[in-house]
Amino acid sequence: MSIYRTRDGDVVDAVAFAHYGHEDMVEAVFAANPGLAARGPVLPSGVTIVLPERPARPAVQRLRLWGRE
Protein backbone atom coordinates (compact mmCIF):
# COMPACT_ATOMS: atom_id res chain seq x y z
CA MET A 1 0.00 0.00 0.00
CA SER A 2 1.20 3.49 -0.85
CA ILE A 3 -0.09 6.93 0.09
CA TYR A 4 -0.38 9.77 -2.42
CA ARG A 5 -1.17 13.39 -1.63
CA THR A 6 -2.86 15.16 -4.52
CA ARG A 7 -1.78 18.32 -6.25
CA ASP A 8 -4.38 20.78 -7.50
CA GLY A 9 -6.03 19.39 -10.63
CA ASP A 10 -5.15 15.70 -10.13
CA VAL A 11 -7.65 13.11 -11.35
CA VAL A 12 -7.80 9.57 -9.97
CA ASP A 13 -7.29 7.75 -13.27
CA ALA A 14 -4.12 9.75 -13.99
CA VAL A 15 -2.81 9.08 -10.46
CA ALA A 16 -3.51 5.36 -10.92
CA PHE A 17 -1.80 5.34 -14.31
CA ALA A 18 1.27 7.11 -12.93
CA HIS A 19 1.53 4.69 -9.99
CA TYR A 20 0.58 1.37 -11.60
CA GLY A 21 1.42 1.95 -15.27
CA HIS A 22 -2.20 1.36 -16.34
CA GLU A 23 -5.70 2.43 -15.32
CA ASP A 24 -7.01 -1.05 -14.38
CA MET A 25 -6.73 -0.26 -10.66
CA VAL A 26 -9.00 2.82 -10.62
CA GLU A 27 -11.94 0.91 -9.12
CA ALA A 28 -9.66 -0.57 -6.43
CA VAL A 29 -8.41 2.93 -5.59
CA PHE A 30 -11.99 4.17 -5.16
CA ALA A 31 -12.82 1.09 -3.05
CA ALA A 32 -9.83 1.79 -0.78
CA ASN A 33 -10.85 5.45 -0.39
CA PRO A 34 -14.51 5.79 0.66
CA GLY A 35 -15.86 9.22 -0.22
CA LEU A 36 -13.20 9.95 -2.82
CA ALA A 37 -15.66 9.77 -5.73
CA ALA A 38 -17.90 12.32 -3.99
CA ARG A 39 -15.12 14.91 -4.33
CA GLY A 40 -15.69 15.03 -8.08
CA PRO A 41 -13.45 14.20 -11.02
CA VAL A 42 -10.83 16.93 -10.46
CA LEU A 43 -9.29 16.85 -6.99
CA PRO A 44 -7.92 19.78 -4.99
CA SER A 45 -4.44 19.69 -3.53
CA GLY A 46 -3.85 17.92 -0.24
CA VAL A 47 -6.26 15.00 -0.58
CA THR A 48 -4.67 11.81 0.77
CA ILE A 49 -5.28 8.78 -1.46
CA VAL A 50 -4.49 5.21 -0.44
CA LEU A 51 -3.07 3.27 -3.39
CA PRO A 52 -3.66 -0.44 -2.68
CA GLU A 53 -1.28 -3.21 -3.70
CA ARG A 54 -1.91 -4.89 -7.02
CA PRO A 55 -3.48 -8.33 -6.70
CA ALA A 56 -1.12 -11.17 -7.51
CA ARG A 57 -1.41 -12.38 -11.08
CA PRO A 58 -2.44 -16.00 -11.43
CA ALA A 59 0.18 -18.38 -12.76
CA VAL A 60 -0.09 -18.88 -16.49
CA GLN A 61 -0.06 -22.44 -17.73
CA ARG A 62 1.81 -22.68 -21.00
CA LEU A 63 0.54 -25.03 -23.63
CA ARG A 64 2.97 -26.79 -25.91
CA LEU A 65 1.58 -26.94 -29.44
CA TRP A 66 4.41 -29.00 -30.87
CA GLY A 67 6.32 -31.95 -29.42
CA ARG A 68 9.59 -30.03 -29.13
CA GLU A 69 10.79 -28.20 -26.07
PDB file of N, CA, C and O in Angstrom:
ATOM      1  N   MET A   1       0.842  -1.172   0.000  1.00  0.00           N
ATOM      2  CA  MET A   1       0.000   0.000   0.000  1.00  0.00           C
ATOM      3  C   MET A   1       0.892   1.241   0.000  1.00  0.00           C
ATOM      4  O   MET A   1       1.906   1.303   0.695  1.00  0.00           O
ATOM      5  N   SER A   2       0.488   2.212  -0.791  1.00  0.00           N
ATOM      6  CA  SER A   2       1.199   3.493  -0.847  1.00  0.00           C
ATOM      7  C   SER A   2       0.210   4.614  -0.566  1.00  0.00           C
ATOM      8  O   SER A   2      -1.000   4.443  -0.717  1.00  0.00           O
ATOM      9  N   ILE A   3       0.726   5.736  -0.167  1.00  0.00           N
ATOM     10  CA  ILE A   3      -0.087   6.926   0.087  1.00  0.00           C
ATOM     11  C   ILE A   3       0.335   8.001  -0.905  1.00  0.00           C
ATOM     12  O   ILE A   3       1.526   8.214  -1.135  1.00  0.00           O
ATOM     13  N   TYR A   4      -0.651   8.677  -1.491  1.00  0.00           N
ATOM     14  CA  TYR A   4      -0.381   9.767  -2.425  1.00  0.00           C
ATOM     15  C   TYR A   4      -1.148  10.991  -1.953  1.00  0.00           C
ATOM     16  O   TYR A   4      -2.321  10.888  -1.592  1.00  0.00           O
ATOM     17  N   ARG A   5      -0.509  12.128  -1.953  1.00  0.00           N
ATOM     18  CA  ARG A   5      -1.174  13.394  -1.626  1.00  0.00           C
ATOM     19  C   ARG A   5      -1.328  14.172  -2.932  1.00  0.00           C
ATOM     20  O   ARG A   5      -0.353  14.432  -3.637  1.00  0.00           O
ATOM     21  N   THR A   6      -2.568  14.534  -3.234  1.00  0.00           N
ATOM     22  CA  THR A   6      -2.860  15.163  -4.524  1.00  0.00           C
ATOM     23  C   THR A   6      -2.287  16.566  -4.634  1.00  0.00           C
ATOM     24  O   THR A   6      -2.041  17.263  -3.650  1.00  0.00           O
ATOM     25  N   ARG A   7      -2.093  16.933  -5.888  1.00  0.00           N
ATOM     26  CA  ARG A   7      -1.781  18.318  -6.253  1.00  0.00           C
ATOM     27  C   ARG A   7      -3.024  18.871  -6.930  1.00  0.00           C
ATOM     28  O   ARG A   7      -3.823  18.107  -7.470  1.00  0.00           O
ATOM     29  N   ASP A   8      -3.195  20.156  -6.912  1.00  0.00           N
ATOM     30  CA  ASP A   8      -4.378  20.778  -7.499  1.00  0.00           C
ATOM     31  C   ASP A   8      -4.550  20.329  -8.947  1.00  0.00           C
ATOM     32  O   ASP A   8      -3.632  20.455  -9.757  1.00  0.00           O
ATOM     33  N   GLY A   9      -5.734  19.803  -9.265  1.00  0.00           N
ATOM     34  CA  GLY A   9      -6.034  19.387 -10.630  1.00  0.00           C
ATOM     35  C   GLY A   9      -5.822  17.910 -10.905  1.00  0.00           C
ATOM     36  O   GLY A   9      -6.115  17.452 -12.009  1.00  0.00           O
ATOM     37  N   ASP A  10      -5.319  17.142  -9.934  1.00  0.00           N
ATOM     38  CA  ASP A  10      -5.148  15.699 -10.131  1.00  0.00           C
ATOM     39  C   ASP A  10      -6.494  15.028 -10.366  1.00  0.00           C
ATOM     40  O   ASP A  10      -7.517  15.462  -9.836  1.00  0.00           O
ATOM     41  N   VAL A  11      -6.483  13.969 -11.163  1.00  0.00           N
ATOM     42  CA  VAL A  11      -7.649  13.110 -11.355  1.00  0.00           C
ATOM     43  C   VAL A  11      -7.218  11.684 -11.013  1.00  0.00           C
ATOM     44  O   VAL A  11      -6.061  11.315 -11.218  1.00  0.00           O
ATOM     45  N   VAL A  12      -8.146  10.889 -10.493  1.00  0.00           N
ATOM     46  CA  VAL A  12      -7.802   9.568  -9.968  1.00  0.00           C
ATOM     47  C   VAL A  12      -7.235   8.655 -11.045  1.00  0.00           C
ATOM     48  O   VAL A  12      -6.270   7.936 -10.786  1.00  0.00           O
ATOM     49  N   ASP A  13      -7.805   8.663 -12.243  1.00  0.00           N
ATOM     50  CA  ASP A  13      -7.285   7.751 -13.272  1.00  0.00           C
ATOM     51  C   ASP A  13      -5.853   8.096 -13.662  1.00  0.00           C
ATOM     52  O   ASP A  13      -5.069   7.193 -13.956  1.00  0.00           O
ATOM     53  N   ALA A  14      -5.496   9.359 -13.673  1.00  0.00           N
ATOM     54  CA  ALA A  14      -4.116   9.748 -13.991  1.00  0.00           C
ATOM     55  C   ALA A  14      -3.168   9.366 -12.850  1.00  0.00           C
ATOM     56  O   ALA A  14      -2.034   8.958 -13.099  1.00  0.00           O
ATOM     57  N   VAL A  15      -3.624   9.495 -11.609  1.00  0.00           N
ATOM     58  CA  VAL A  15      -2.812   9.085 -10.462  1.00  0.00           C
ATOM     59  C   VAL A  15      -2.581   7.576 -10.517  1.00  0.00           C
ATOM     60  O   VAL A  15      -1.464   7.109 -10.296  1.00  0.00           O
ATOM     61  N   ALA A  16      -3.636   6.816 -10.811  1.00  0.00           N
ATOM     62  CA  ALA A  16      -3.512   5.357 -10.916  1.00  0.00           C
ATOM     63  C   ALA A  16      -2.565   4.976 -12.046  1.00  0.00           C
ATOM     64  O   ALA A  16      -1.736   4.079 -11.887  1.00  0.00           O
ATOM     65  N   PHE A  17      -2.683   5.646 -13.179  1.00  0.00           N
ATOM     66  CA  PHE A  17      -1.799   5.339 -14.308  1.00  0.00           C
ATOM     67  C   PHE A  17      -0.342   5.636 -13.955  1.00  0.00           C
ATOM     68  O   PHE A  17       0.549   4.850 -14.278  1.00  0.00           O
ATOM     69  N   ALA A  18      -0.103   6.751 -13.303  1.00  0.00           N
ATOM     70  CA  ALA A  18       1.269   7.111 -12.930  1.00  0.00           C
ATOM     71  C   ALA A  18       1.857   6.113 -11.929  1.00  0.00           C
ATOM     72  O   ALA A  18       3.049   5.811 -11.981  1.00  0.00           O
ATOM     73  N   HIS A  19       1.035   5.608 -11.030  1.00  0.00           N
ATOM     74  CA  HIS A  19       1.528   4.692  -9.993  1.00  0.00           C
ATOM     75  C   HIS A  19       1.651   3.251 -10.491  1.00  0.00           C
ATOM     76  O   HIS A  19       2.650   2.582 -10.230  1.00  0.00           O
ATOM     77  N   TYR A  20       0.627   2.779 -11.210  1.00  0.00           N
ATOM     78  CA  TYR A  20       0.579   1.368 -11.604  1.00  0.00           C
ATOM     79  C   TYR A  20       1.027   1.111 -13.039  1.00  0.00           C
ATOM     80  O   TYR A  20       1.354  -0.023 -13.390  1.00  0.00           O
ATOM     81  N   GLY A  21       1.047   2.148 -13.869  1.00  0.00           N
ATOM     82  CA  GLY A  21       1.417   1.954 -15.271  1.00  0.00           C
ATOM     83  C   GLY A  21       0.235   1.632 -16.161  1.00  0.00           C
ATOM     84  O   GLY A  21       0.402   1.426 -17.364  1.00  0.00           O
ATOM     85  N   HIS A  22      -0.955   1.585 -15.589  1.00  0.00           N
ATOM     86  CA  HIS A  22      -2.197   1.358 -16.336  1.00  0.00           C
ATOM     87  C   HIS A  22      -3.351   1.844 -15.462  1.00  0.00           C
ATOM     88  O   HIS A  22      -3.163   2.152 -14.285  1.00  0.00           O
ATOM     89  N   GLU A  23      -4.544   1.909 -16.048  1.00  0.00           N
ATOM     90  CA  GLU A  23      -5.699   2.429 -15.316  1.00  0.00           C
ATOM     91  C   GLU A  23      -6.603   1.329 -14.768  1.00  0.00           C
ATOM     92  O   GLU A  23      -7.701   1.623 -14.296  1.00  0.00           O
ATOM     93  N   ASP A  24      -6.170   0.071 -14.818  1.00  0.00           N
ATOM     94  CA  ASP A  24      -7.006  -1.046 -14.378  1.00  0.00           C
ATOM     95  C   ASP A  24      -7.312  -1.019 -12.881  1.00  0.00           C
ATOM     96  O   ASP A  24      -8.236  -1.699 -12.434  1.00  0.00           O
ATOM     97  N   MET A  25      -6.572  -0.267 -12.120  1.00  0.00           N
ATOM     98  CA  MET A  25      -6.735  -0.259 -10.663  1.00  0.00           C
ATOM     99  C   MET A  25      -7.601   0.900 -10.155  1.00  0.00           C
ATOM    100  O   MET A  25      -7.701   1.101  -8.945  1.00  0.00           O
ATOM    101  N   VAL A  26      -8.219   1.656 -11.046  1.00  0.00           N
ATOM    102  CA  VAL A  26      -9.002   2.824 -10.621  1.00  0.00           C
ATOM    103  C   VAL A  26     -10.121   2.414  -9.667  1.00  0.00           C
ATOM    104  O   VAL A  26     -10.325   3.065  -8.643  1.00  0.00           O
ATOM    105  N   GLU A  27     -10.848   1.347  -9.989  1.00  0.00           N
ATOM    106  CA  GLU A  27     -11.940   0.908  -9.116  1.00  0.00           C
ATOM    107  C   GLU A  27     -11.416   0.486  -7.745  1.00  0.00           C
ATOM    108  O   GLU A  27     -12.058   0.754  -6.730  1.00  0.00           O
ATOM    109  N   ALA A  28     -10.260  -0.168  -7.706  1.00  0.00           N
ATOM    110  CA  ALA A  28      -9.662  -0.574  -6.430  1.00  0.00           C
ATOM    111  C   ALA A  28      -9.250   0.653  -5.617  1.00  0.00           C
ATOM    112  O   ALA A  28      -9.359   0.648  -4.391  1.00  0.00           O
ATOM    113  N   VAL A  29      -8.781   1.698  -6.288  1.00  0.00           N
ATOM    114  CA  VAL A  29      -8.409   2.934  -5.592  1.00  0.00           C
ATOM    115  C   VAL A  29      -9.650   3.568  -4.970  1.00  0.00           C
ATOM    116  O   VAL A  29      -9.613   3.999  -3.817  1.00  0.00           O
ATOM    117  N   PHE A  30     -10.748   3.629  -5.724  1.00  0.00           N
ATOM    118  CA  PHE A  30     -11.988   4.172  -5.164  1.00  0.00           C
ATOM    119  C   PHE A  30     -12.487   3.314  -4.004  1.00  0.00           C
ATOM    120  O   PHE A  30     -12.972   3.849  -3.007  1.00  0.00           O
ATOM    121  N   ALA A  31     -12.375   1.986  -4.121  1.00  0.00           N
ATOM    122  CA  ALA A  31     -12.821   1.090  -3.047  1.00  0.00           C
ATOM    123  C   ALA A  31     -11.991   1.287  -1.778  1.00  0.00           C
ATOM    124  O   ALA A  31     -12.515   1.163  -0.671  1.00  0.00           O
ATOM    125  N   ALA A  32     -10.722   1.587  -1.930  1.00  0.00           N
ATOM    126  CA  ALA A  32      -9.835   1.787  -0.779  1.00  0.00           C
ATOM    127  C   ALA A  32      -9.984   3.175  -0.160  1.00  0.00           C
ATOM    128  O   ALA A  32      -9.447   3.438   0.915  1.00  0.00           O
ATOM    129  N   ASN A  33     -10.712   4.060  -0.839  1.00  0.00           N
ATOM    130  CA  ASN A  33     -10.853   5.446  -0.388  1.00  0.00           C
ATOM    131  C   ASN A  33     -12.322   5.859  -0.387  1.00  0.00           C
ATOM    132  O   ASN A  33     -12.754   6.581  -1.286  1.00  0.00           O
ATOM    133  N   PRO A  34     -13.101   5.415   0.608  1.00  0.00           N
ATOM    134  CA  PRO A  34     -14.511   5.792   0.659  1.00  0.00           C
ATOM    135  C   PRO A  34     -14.669   7.314   0.650  1.00  0.00           C
ATOM    136  O   PRO A  34     -13.954   8.029   1.352  1.00  0.00           O
ATOM    137  N   GLY A  35     -15.604   7.788  -0.143  1.00  0.00           N
ATOM    138  CA  GLY A  35     -15.864   9.222  -0.221  1.00  0.00           C
ATOM    139  C   GLY A  35     -15.033   9.950  -1.256  1.00  0.00           C
ATOM    140  O   GLY A  35     -15.283  11.124  -1.530  1.00  0.00           O
ATOM    141  N   LEU A  36     -14.058   9.289  -1.833  1.00  0.00           N
ATOM    142  CA  LEU A  36     -13.201   9.953  -2.821  1.00  0.00           C
ATOM    143  C   LEU A  36     -13.991  10.347  -4.066  1.00  0.00           C
ATOM    144  O   LEU A  36     -13.794  11.438  -4.601  1.00  0.00           O
ATOM    145  N   ALA A  37     -14.872   9.482  -4.528  1.00  0.00           N
ATOM    146  CA  ALA A  37     -15.659   9.772  -5.730  1.00  0.00           C
ATOM    147  C   ALA A  37     -16.574  10.978  -5.520  1.00  0.00           C
ATOM    148  O   ALA A  37     -16.872  11.702  -6.470  1.00  0.00           O
ATOM    149  N   ALA A  38     -17.018  11.196  -4.289  1.00  0.00           N
ATOM    150  CA  ALA A  38     -17.905  12.321  -3.991  1.00  0.00           C
ATOM    151  C   ALA A  38     -17.202  13.666  -4.136  1.00  0.00           C
ATOM    152  O   ALA A  38     -17.861  14.703  -4.211  1.00  0.00           O
ATOM    153  N   ARG A  39     -15.881  13.659  -4.176  1.00  0.00           N
ATOM    154  CA  ARG A  39     -15.122  14.911  -4.326  1.00  0.00           C
ATOM    155  C   ARG A  39     -15.155  15.435  -5.754  1.00  0.00           C
ATOM    156  O   ARG A  39     -14.755  16.571  -6.009  1.00  0.00           O
ATOM    157  N   GLY A  40     -15.630  14.615  -6.686  1.00  0.00           N
ATOM    158  CA  GLY A  40     -15.692  15.033  -8.083  1.00  0.00           C
ATOM    159  C   GLY A  40     -14.494  14.534  -8.860  1.00  0.00           C
ATOM    160  O   GLY A  40     -13.566  13.962  -8.287  1.00  0.00           O
ATOM    161  N   PRO A  41     -14.511  14.752 -10.179  1.00  0.00           N
ATOM    162  CA  PRO A  41     -13.446  14.202 -11.020  1.00  0.00           C
ATOM    163  C   PRO A  41     -12.093  14.888 -10.860  1.00  0.00           C
ATOM    164  O   PRO A  41     -11.056  14.234 -10.970  1.00  0.00           O
ATOM    165  N   VAL A  42     -12.086  16.183 -10.603  1.00  0.00           N
ATOM    166  CA  VAL A  42     -10.829  16.927 -10.456  1.00  0.00           C
ATOM    167  C   VAL A  42     -10.640  17.229  -8.975  1.00  0.00           C
ATOM    168  O   VAL A  42     -11.478  17.874  -8.344  1.00  0.00           O
ATOM    169  N   LEU A  43      -9.523  16.750  -8.433  1.00  0.00           N
ATOM    170  CA  LEU A  43      -9.288  16.854  -6.992  1.00  0.00           C
ATOM    171  C   LEU A  43      -8.472  18.098  -6.631  1.00  0.00           C
ATOM    172  O   LEU A  43      -7.609  18.524  -7.398  1.00  0.00           O
ATOM    173  N   PRO A  44      -8.749  18.673  -5.468  1.00  0.00           N
ATOM    174  CA  PRO A  44      -7.924  19.783  -4.991  1.00  0.00           C
ATOM    175  C   PRO A  44      -6.613  19.245  -4.423  1.00  0.00           C
ATOM    176  O   PRO A  44      -6.449  18.035  -4.264  1.00  0.00           O
ATOM    177  N   SER A  45      -5.707  20.125  -4.127  1.00  0.00           N
ATOM    178  CA  SER A  45      -4.439  19.686  -3.531  1.00  0.00           C
ATOM    179  C   SER A  45      -4.665  19.264  -2.082  1.00  0.00           C
ATOM    180  O   SER A  45      -5.561  19.762  -1.400  1.00  0.00           O
ATOM    181  N   GLY A  46      -3.825  18.332  -1.632  1.00  0.00           N
ATOM    182  CA  GLY A  46      -3.849  17.923  -0.239  1.00  0.00           C
ATOM    183  C   GLY A  46      -4.746  16.759   0.115  1.00  0.00           C
ATOM    184  O   GLY A  46      -4.836  16.392   1.287  1.00  0.00           O
ATOM    185  N   VAL A  47      -5.418  16.162  -0.868  1.00  0.00           N
ATOM    186  CA  VAL A  47      -6.256  14.999  -0.582  1.00  0.00           C
ATOM    187  C   VAL A  47      -5.344  13.777  -0.485  1.00  0.00           C
ATOM    188  O   VAL A  47      -4.533  13.532  -1.379  1.00  0.00           O
ATOM    189  N   THR A  48      -5.475  13.018   0.592  1.00  0.00           N
ATOM    190  CA  THR A  48      -4.673  11.812   0.772  1.00  0.00           C
ATOM    191  C   THR A  48      -5.398  10.637   0.136  1.00  0.00           C
ATOM    192  O   THR A  48      -6.558  10.368   0.451  1.00  0.00           O
ATOM    193  N   ILE A  49      -4.707   9.939  -0.762  1.00  0.00           N
ATOM    194  CA  ILE A  49      -5.276   8.784  -1.455  1.00  0.00           C
ATOM    195  C   ILE A  49      -4.447   7.553  -1.105  1.00  0.00           C
ATOM    196  O   ILE A  49      -3.221   7.560  -1.215  1.00  0.00           O
ATOM    197  N   VAL A  50      -5.136   6.501  -0.683  1.00  0.00           N
ATOM    198  CA  VAL A  50      -4.488   5.214  -0.441  1.00  0.00           C
ATOM    199  C   VAL A  50      -4.439   4.467  -1.770  1.00  0.00           C
ATOM    200  O   VAL A  50      -5.465   4.284  -2.425  1.00  0.00           O
ATOM    201  N   LEU A  51      -3.247   4.038  -2.161  1.00  0.00           N
ATOM    202  CA  LEU A  51      -3.069   3.267  -3.391  1.00  0.00           C
ATOM    203  C   LEU A  51      -2.803   1.818  -2.985  1.00  0.00           C
ATOM    204  O   LEU A  51      -1.703   1.491  -2.540  1.00  0.00           O
ATOM    205  N   PRO A  52      -3.812   0.944  -3.138  1.00  0.00           N
ATOM    206  CA  PRO A  52      -3.656  -0.437  -2.682  1.00  0.00           C
ATOM    207  C   PRO A  52      -2.656  -1.217  -3.526  1.00  0.00           C
ATOM    208  O   PRO A  52      -2.322  -0.826  -4.644  1.00  0.00           O
ATOM    209  N   GLU A  53      -2.186  -2.327  -2.964  1.00  0.00           N
ATOM    210  CA  GLU A  53      -1.284  -3.211  -3.703  1.00  0.00           C
ATOM    211  C   GLU A  53      -2.041  -3.855  -4.859  1.00  0.00           C
ATOM    212  O   GLU A  53      -3.250  -4.077  -4.786  1.00  0.00           O
ATOM    213  N   ARG A  54      -1.315  -4.145  -5.907  1.00  0.00           N
ATOM    214  CA  ARG A  54      -1.910  -4.891  -7.018  1.00  0.00           C
ATOM    215  C   ARG A  54      -2.160  -6.326  -6.576  1.00  0.00           C
ATOM    216  O   ARG A  54      -1.350  -6.902  -5.850  1.00  0.00           O
ATOM    217  N   PRO A  55      -3.283  -6.911  -7.010  1.00  0.00           N
ATOM    218  CA  PRO A  55      -3.479  -8.326  -6.697  1.00  0.00           C
ATOM    219  C   PRO A  55      -2.456  -9.170  -7.455  1.00  0.00           C
ATOM    220  O   PRO A  55      -2.021  -8.812  -8.549  1.00  0.00           O
ATOM    221  N   ALA A  56      -2.089 -10.282  -6.858  1.00  0.00           N
ATOM    222  CA  ALA A  56      -1.124 -11.171  -7.512  1.00  0.00           C
ATOM    223  C   ALA A  56      -1.736 -11.730  -8.792  1.00  0.00           C
ATOM    224  O   ALA A  56      -2.914 -12.087  -8.828  1.00  0.00           O
ATOM    225  N   ARG A  57      -0.933 -11.800  -9.820  1.00  0.00           N
ATOM    226  CA  ARG A  57      -1.410 -12.382 -11.077  1.00  0.00           C
ATOM    227  C   ARG A  57      -1.402 -13.901 -10.963  1.00  0.00           C
ATOM    228  O   ARG A  57      -0.465 -14.482 -10.415  1.00  0.00           O
ATOM    229  N   PRO A  58      -2.435 -14.535 -11.477  1.00  0.00           N
ATOM    230  CA  PRO A  58      -2.444 -15.995 -11.430  1.00  0.00           C
ATOM    231  C   PRO A  58      -1.356 -16.562 -12.333  1.00  0.00           C
ATOM    232  O   PRO A  58      -0.997 -15.967 -13.349  1.00  0.00           O
ATOM    233  N   ALA A  59      -0.844 -17.718 -11.945  1.00  0.00           N
ATOM    234  CA  ALA A  59       0.184 -18.375 -12.759  1.00  0.00           C
ATOM    235  C   ALA A  59      -0.414 -18.757 -14.109  1.00  0.00           C
ATOM    236  O   ALA A  59      -1.556 -19.208 -14.194  1.00  0.00           O
ATOM    237  N   VAL A  60       0.363 -18.571 -15.139  1.00  0.00           N
ATOM    238  CA  VAL A  60      -0.090 -18.883 -16.490  1.00  0.00           C
ATOM    239  C   VAL A  60       0.433 -20.254 -16.869  1.00  0.00           C
ATOM    240  O   VAL A  60       1.631 -20.522 -16.788  1.00  0.00           O
ATOM    241  N   GLN A  61      -0.477 -21.114 -17.281  1.00  0.00           N
ATOM    242  CA  GLN A  61      -0.065 -22.437 -17.729  1.00  0.00           C
ATOM    243  C   GLN A  61       0.233 -22.350 -19.218  1.00  0.00           C
ATOM    244  O   GLN A  61      -0.616 -21.930 -20.005  1.00  0.00           O
ATOM    245  N   ARG A  62       1.421 -22.740 -19.594  1.00  0.00           N
ATOM    246  CA  ARG A  62       1.811 -22.684 -20.998  1.00  0.00           C
ATOM    247  C   ARG A  62       1.456 -23.993 -21.679  1.00  0.00           C
ATOM    248  O   ARG A  62       1.701 -25.078 -21.152  1.00  0.00           O
ATOM    249  N   LEU A  63       0.884 -23.867 -22.837  1.00  0.00           N
ATOM    250  CA  LEU A  63       0.537 -25.034 -23.630  1.00  0.00           C
ATOM    251  C   LEU A  63       1.583 -25.240 -24.704  1.00  0.00           C
ATOM    252  O   LEU A  63       2.005 -24.288 -25.361  1.00  0.00           O
ATOM    253  N   ARG A  64       1.996 -26.463 -24.880  1.00  0.00           N
ATOM    254  CA  ARG A  64       2.971 -26.788 -25.910  1.00  0.00           C
ATOM    255  C   ARG A  64       2.197 -27.286 -27.129  1.00  0.00           C
ATOM    256  O   ARG A  64       1.521 -28.313 -27.064  1.00  0.00           O
ATOM    257  N   LEU A  65       2.299 -26.562 -28.233  1.00  0.00           N
ATOM    258  CA  LEU A  65       1.579 -26.936 -29.445  1.00  0.00           C
ATOM    259  C   LEU A  65       2.305 -28.006 -30.241  1.00  0.00           C
ATOM    260  O   LEU A  65       1.678 -28.788 -30.956  1.00  0.00           O
ATOM    261  N   TRP A  66       3.601 -28.041 -30.120  1.00  0.00           N
ATOM    262  CA  TRP A  66       4.406 -29.000 -30.867  1.00  0.00           C
ATOM    263  C   TRP A  66       5.165 -29.866 -29.881  1.00  0.00           C
ATOM    264  O   TRP A  66       5.310 -29.482 -28.720  1.00  0.00           O
ATOM    265  N   GLY A  67       5.645 -31.003 -30.297  1.00  0.00           N
ATOM    266  CA  GLY A  67       6.315 -31.951 -29.418  1.00  0.00           C
ATOM    267  C   GLY A  67       7.682 -31.516 -28.940  1.00  0.00           C
ATOM    268  O   GLY A  67       8.228 -32.134 -28.026  1.00  0.00           O
ATOM    269  N   ARG A  68       8.252 -30.486 -29.516  1.00  0.00           N
ATOM    270  CA  ARG A  68       9.595 -30.032 -29.129  1.00  0.00           C
ATOM    271  C   ARG A  68       9.546 -29.137 -27.906  1.00  0.00           C
ATOM    272  O   ARG A  68       8.533 -28.508 -27.598  1.00  0.00           O
ATOM    273  N   GLU A  69      10.686 -29.104 -27.220  1.00  0.00           N
ATOM    274  CA  GLU A  69      10.787 -28.198 -26.068  1.00  0.00           C
ATOM    275  C   GLU A  69      11.502 -26.941 -26.441  1.00  0.00           C
ATOM    276  O   GLU A  69      11.682 -26.060 -25.600  1.00  0.00           O
TER     277      GLU A  69
END
